[in-house]
Structures are given as C-alpha cells and as structure tokens.
Amino acid sequence: MYVWGIARVDGKAKVISQIYLGSPEKVAALAGSQAQELSELKVEGFGALWVANEIDQGIDLCTIVDDVVSRAE
C-alpha cells in the first residue's frame, strides 16, 4: 500500500513523494491495533488535514468549537 504526495507543477498534477506503508494486511493490523511492536517510525509532514478531519469526525470538534467560541457579528 502506497501513499502519494501530489502537487501541481507547471499546471499539471505530479507525484512529488511516494511512501510504501506495507502490505494491506499489515496496514489493516496497524489500524486495528493488532500490530506488532514497530522497530522504526518515520514521521512525514503531510497528512495533517486528513488527521484533523478524522479527529473532527470522531469527537465532532466543529460543534465543540462552535459551542465555546461566540460568532462574530
């Protein structure tokens, strides 16, 4: 299973990075907390928006923020 970083270069979509995550079985095990101990972890700078969206869906962060922060008039 691969994750691609894509950006526009000269107006065209181009793969700028590619990371192999492992077999689909390994990725499923990691997602299901059935993973073996990791021997190495490399952190990349992309994916923050996806993670924020996953957190929002899990705890409904937007509603929490809307309840705490007053709307500007």
C-alpha positions as CSV (number, residue, x, y, z in Angstrom):
1,M,0.0,0.0,0.0
2,Y,1.4,3.4,-1.0
3,V,0.7,7.0,0.0
4,W,1.4,9.6,-2.6
5,G,2.1,13.3,-2.1
6,I,0.8,15.2,-5.2
7,A,1.3,18.8,-6.1
8,R,0.8,20.9,-9.2
9,V,3.9,21.6,-11.2
10,D,3.6,23.8,-14.3
11,G,-0.1,23.4,-14.0
12,K,-0.1,19.6,-14.1
13,A,-0.6,17.2,-11.2
14,K,2.7,15.4,-10.3
15,V,3.7,12.9,-7.7
16,I,6.3,14.6,-5.5
17,S,6.7,11.9,-2.9
18,Q,5.8,8.2,-2.5
19,I,5.9,6.1,0.6
20,Y,5.4,2.4,0.9
21,L,3.3,1.6,4.1
22,G,3.4,-2.2,3.8
23,S,1.1,-4.9,2.7
24,P,-2.7,-4.3,3.0
25,E,-2.7,-6.9,5.8
26,K,0.0,-5.0,7.8
27,V,-1.8,-1.7,7.3
28,A,-5.1,-3.3,8.5
29,A,-3.4,-4.7,11.5
30,L,-1.9,-1.3,12.4
31,A,-5.3,0.3,12.0
32,G,-6.9,-2.4,14.1
33,S,-4.4,-2.1,17.0
34,Q,-3.2,-5.7,16.3
35,A,0.2,-4.5,15.2
36,Q,3.5,-5.9,16.4
37,E,6.0,-3.6,18.0
38,L,7.3,-1.1,15.5
39,S,11.1,-1.2,15.1
40,E,11.3,2.2,13.3
41,L,9.0,5.2,12.9
42,K,9.5,7.9,10.3
43,V,7.2,10.9,10.5
44,E,6.4,12.9,7.4
45,G,5.0,16.4,7.2
46,F,1.9,15.6,5.2
47,G,-1.5,14.3,6.3
48,A,-2.2,16.8,9.0
49,L,-5.5,17.9,7.3
50,W,-6.6,14.3,7.0
51,V,-5.8,13.6,10.7
52,A,-7.7,16.8,11.7
53,N,-10.7,15.6,9.7
54,E,-10.6,12.2,11.4
55,I,-10.4,13.8,14.8
56,D,-13.4,16.1,13.9
57,Q,-15.5,13.1,12.8
58,G,-14.6,11.2,15.9
59,I,-15.4,13.8,18.5
60,D,-17.4,16.4,16.5
61,L,-14.8,19.0,17.1
62,C,-16.6,21.7,15.0
63,T,-19.6,21.5,17.3
64,I,-17.4,21.8,20.4
65,V,-15.7,24.9,19.0
66,D,-19.0,26.4,17.9
67,D,-20.3,25.9,21.5
68,V,-17.3,27.5,23.1
69,V,-16.5,30.4,20.7
70,S,-19.0,33.1,20.0
71,R,-19.8,34.0,16.5
72,A,-18.6,37.4,15.2
73,E,-21.4,39.8,14.3
